[in-house]
Amino acid sequence: MHPLHPSAFRQNRYIKADAATHIGLPSLQREMLAAAGVNAVESAGPKMLLDSSLLFLGEIPRRTDFEKGFPRMCYDDNGREKKDPIEDDTAIAFHLRGKGLAVISGCAHSGIVNTLYYARELTGIDSIFLVMGGFHLTGKDFEPVITPTINALKTLQPTYVVPTHCTGRKATQRIEAEMPQQFLLNMSGTRMTFKA
């Protein structure tokens, strides 16, 4: 079973680079998944996987005042432009026995801090051992969010912070400089093993 938010099938998505330039994004079709043998189960809410050892978070509530999503992300709804909250971008979480939560994000369009808050809320586990994935902090729309994100991460005190892909170079360097004991560098080919 592969859960995904129903909005993953939203059509006609694009990034509005400026008033005249729209960068279209490919769309996912249910038929594509079925043809590939993927048993996709649509779920906007959380769902337990792998004999209840892994939690799919589903749609992540946006509660911080600084994580605003991707302001230039839109979609065409029968000729009308609408803002796309990208609510289908989610994360998974699991409890590493004796250590705390491990949370792995996609691109964290809902905000990596919102993602961590929600994982703690759903599991009832406050300690965060690992946060890894894209934090979506690159480019002019997101660079103002770097400082409050790092401040919140320091408050949450994860044992390890592993920013990847869409976090961006500037944010990754800041996390490394400000959280040197927690920061782990990740790149293509890196293998990390964490034991309970």
Secondary structure, DSSP 8 states (H G I E B T S, - for coil): -EEE-GGGG--SEEEESSSS-EEE-----HHHHHHTT--EEE-SS-EEETTTTEEE--S----SSS----TTEEEEETTEEEE---TT--EEEEEETTTEEEEEESS-TT-HHHHHHHHHHHH----EEEEEEE----STTTGGGHHHHHHHHHHH--SEEEEEGGG-HHHHHHHHHH-TTTB----TT-------
